Amino acid sequence: MKIVIDGMGRRMTIRGWFHHEFLRRLEAIPRHGLGLSVDIHAPDLASLRGALQERHLSFGYLEVFHTTSMALKHMKKDLSDELLAYHGEGLWVTQPEVMETRSFQAALRETFEQLSILQSPWLNHECATKVLAGQCFGTYLPPLYTRSSAEIVSENIREIQSLLDQQCALDNGSTPLVLLEMPPLTYFVAATLSLPSFFRIVCEQSSCGLVLDVGHLWTVFRYSRTSRTQSLVQFVSAFLDEFPMERVVEIHVAGLAIHVSTESHFSIHAGRTNEDVLPAWIDAHEAPIPPVLFEMLDQILNHPRLISLKGLALEVDTKPVGLIVEEFTEFSRRYASVFNRMPMADKSALTIEAGSFHEKQSSTRTGQDLRDAYDQYVGVLTGKAEPVGPEWKQPSAYEEELDRYRTRYLAHEILHWGGELEDMFVESCRRLKETGGSLDGFVTFWFREPRPLSEAYDFFLLKVERFVEFVREVAPELQNTADREAGELRLAYRSINESHVVAQVQ
């Protein structure tokens, strides 16, 4: 067992040192209470606040998703008295050697700036990626749930936390704590470890906190095939007992829904728990919250090791204001007193003087081996490789879900998510069809070869760029038309991102 020496000369395990560091950082975070996790562009925050005030409802904090720094500065002026927290984007901590890339460094600089603007006590980021093995996706993909993957995540988290400590001091003298959010499963999982074991390793090798998303947990029940052998209550109980609940700083609750690309293939039996009739729900923030998630939340909030909770939030980005108000009304009624009865973390460990830890952990499978595993992962998702190997130890169990992802969800994501191509490039698409062309080839073109990013990830701008390249290849006579429409889209995108800033100035 490895031993480190703290600032007072006392011996402690590496695991104990990291947990002490977590507790020390946790002490600087005030209790946030009930909150809302939002995108400042949707819903309209002014309308939402007004609707909540009409119902005499108040929130403890807002967790704001990554956007432009200028937009956050103006929002901060309007919400100067509110507790604000930050949900980051673009720091793909699941990937080996990611921190050396230009896109990661650009995202890191922007993250530090936005944390400082909001004075956020934490940086929440999905333990997931939208960029892996040189391929870009529009929605989150979970990591490979393996030991080597957990060790890479731990290493990246340690480095990010160290950089935060050096470069992102808050006004109260603290620095933001990295929170890692357990991601959803979108139909499948690739793993040699259970999900709780994966996050236990990450917490043993870093000082991060965790965000437990209740809807994401439901997808683990649904798509890890656990529902074949356990009831939902049994699954949640066993999961929480293994999961590092003492590190959970925030809990999210959001909607679930059948994805539009597959909804015609599945009927909904929302009240049933047998796997054969469970709805094919996935994470959907715009959708209503099914009652089963509040039942799961009740079970979570009663767990004895939930001792570090600072915030409990509904994720409501892209949800209609009326629905938000109705759900937050019930949320407030049900959980307003939850923090008054919750045990808190033992602060006795904080008497140990803080030090620093610099030893690089050795991984059981890193470097080229892990890169190869992620190459295989991308190949499986895009239909170029079969699901064989240790991460796909029960390939027959995933056949239906992988087919659903590869043939329906993924194509829909590239063609429709983040902007309908036919609405974005109206003339280009019309003329492409007139010449006998098709958009179907765009998905194949998108994933034809790895193309690492050189700038911070932005799926909309990436989609614009890739479509122009696609047109140049398949219909070069339409190049000027595509270029013109792309320029108009980029200009409109910048304008929309800052539109509420202009309104406030006026």
LINHUMO-V892116 format. One record per helix or strand. SS is the DSSP state (@ for helix, = for strand). FROM is the first residue (numbers start at 1). LEN is the number of residues. Records with the same first field share a line. If there is no record, write none. Layout:
SS->FROM-LEN + FROM-LEN
//
This chain:
=->3-3 + 11-3 + 33-7 + 42-1 + 61-5 + 83-5 + 122-5 + 128-5 + 135-8 + 145-1 + 169-1 + 175-1 + 177-5 + 191-1 + 209-5 + 248-6 + 256-3 + 281-3 + 311-5 + 392-1
@->14-14 + 45-10 + 69-10 + 98-3 + 102-17 + 147-21 + 195-10 + 214-10 + 226-3 + 232-11 + 245-3 + 263-3 + 275-3 + 291-11 + 321-15 + 338-4 + 347-5 + 368-14 + 395-21 + 421-4 + 426-9 + 440-7 + 459-16 + 476-22 + 499-7
//
